[in-house]
Structures are given as C-alpha cells and as structure tokens.
Amino acid sequence: MAVLMLETFEQEQTMGVEVGQMAPDFTLSGSQGTTSLLQYRGKTNVLLAFYPGD
C-alpha cells in the first residue's frame, strides 16, 4: 500500500508560476455563483486564499 501511494505522489503534476508570471485562468463555484480569475484582470491586487475545509 505504501509503495502504491508513493508512486501516486510521484506521478502528480503540480502547476506553479514564477514571480511576475501571469497566473492561469480558472473558475470557481461559490454561494453567489461562479467567479473567474479573468474577471479580475487589470486590477491592482488579487489575493487567493485556500483552506482544506472542516
């Protein structure tokens, strides 16, 4: 089981951006509808905060 889990973690691809690089667009659903990062293009600052939930 541990070997299988390790192999799964090794196959995961992570996506990141470098400092100064534009973040890729994505859309999230929330209690007030959907929001896309593209909606905030041209704004001075956008803060993204994620938490694992309860």
Contacts in CASP RR format, 6 or more apart in sequence:
PFRMAT RR
TARGET T0000
AUTHOR 0000-0000-0000
METHOD contacts of the structure
MODEL  1
MAVLMLETFEQEQTMGVEVGQMAPDFTLSGSQGTTSLLQYRGKTNVLLAF
YPGD
15 24 0 8 1.000
17 23 0 8 1.000
17 24 0 8 1.000
23 37 0 8 1.000
24 37 0 8 1.000
25 36 0 8 1.000
25 37 0 8 1.000
25 38 0 8 1.000
26 36 0 8 1.000
26 37 0 8 1.000
27 34 0 8 1.000
27 35 0 8 1.000
27 36 0 8 1.000
27 37 0 8 1.000
28 34 0 8 1.000
28 35 0 8 1.000
28 36 0 8 1.000
37 46 0 8 1.000
40 46 0 8 1.000
END
